[in-house]
Amino acid sequence: MCNVQEWTSRLFPSLAVHSVSSDPARPAVTFSFTVERQHCNRLNNMHGGCTASLFDLCTSCVLALISRPGYWSFLGVSRTLNTTYLRPVPEGSAVLIECEITQVGQRLCSLRGVMRRASDGAVLATCEHGKVNNDPEAGGKL
């Protein structure tokens, strides 16, 4: 089994949980992240693939707030990940990644992410993430 903390610490050494809202009506997690050289393209801005990977990981983590055996306990697999890039994110930038569940059912869910510059709240990128639940049936075999 993959140790998420182990591989993400190497991939995203400056990613941390900033805040958590476990309000059942609107579960959300905000992460803090600082862009380092290894995250950048030749223009010293965060690479689009890094942005998409951050959104994939961070939005998925919100599902941990509502998961239980047979209900999103494996955090699902991606069906769609639509990322919109609005502003460049230069090396050294501190950002906040706000993630929330917009809809969740037994098999499908929709998640939303917004990346903001920490200093002034300017929106840098957004994402819509669709996932499908891949949990085995409760009481079933793995």
Protein Blocks (a to p, Z undefined) as FASTA:
>chain_A
ZZfklmmmmmmmmbccfbdcfbfklgcddddddddfklpcfkopacfklmmmmmmmmmmm
mmmmmgcehiapnnpaafbdcdddfbdcdehiacddddddfbdcfkbccdddddddfklo
pafbdcddddddfbdcehiaZZ
